[in-house]
Amino acid sequence: MKILIVDEIGFIRQSLNQKLGRHHFETVSAESGEEALLILKTDFSIDAVLTSLFLPTMNALELYRAAARIERFNDEGVIPPLNFYLMVTKEHGTSSPKMKQLTREALALGFRDLLIKPIDTDLLVSKLKNAAALVREEVDTDQPAETPLQSDPPEIKDQSVPPVNSHNRIDQLKEMQNSLHALKQEMCNSIDTLLEEVSRNSMQ
């Protein structure tokens, strides 16, 4: 599994690179949203993005929206959507209504989860592995639906299979994203409780 780490602070990028590397994750890093987008446009092997809320010239939500417009394909067809994880400091996450609102918007937009700096490495690794397992299950579930196409004559198969697979896959991914967005909306309803808990823990 390959992770893109986006943070303007070099020490944080280096630290996460080292920690995730010890758990056998492949990593690449960027210090800005623009650099991250350049990487995402050329490296389709990336599975997840771990990004700070605030970045030079853009925030994490703007990065998410721009990344969602990138068409990701490989030899097998459409690549599953990226999993985005939001990193916030305790101060950013709990200090003001505006910060809480940005966090809620990120989760509603499609971010998979929220992580508080300094990042708990074991918790992060657990979340990444769980997400990877879900993607494998979804890919495995899609396999049987494609098997009837194997019986098509060669000349028909060459012309029809790629667009059929691509369109079906896109529809399935859209349904999956809609389901995830619904779940994130439910998470947003209780995000204030989570942030308040984080704030209380940070004061202990």
Buried (B, 14 or more C-beta within 10 A) or exposed (E): BBBBBBBBEEEBBEBBBEBBEEEEBEBBBBBBBBBBBEBBEEEBEBBBBBBBBBBEEBBBBEBBEBBBEEEBEEEEBBBBBBBBBBBBBBEBBBEEEEBBEBBBBBBBBBBBBBBBBEBEBEEBBEBBEEBBEBBEEEEEEBEEEBEEBEEBEEEEBEEEBEEEBEEBBEEBBEEBBEEBEEEBEEBBEEBBEBBEEBBEEEEE
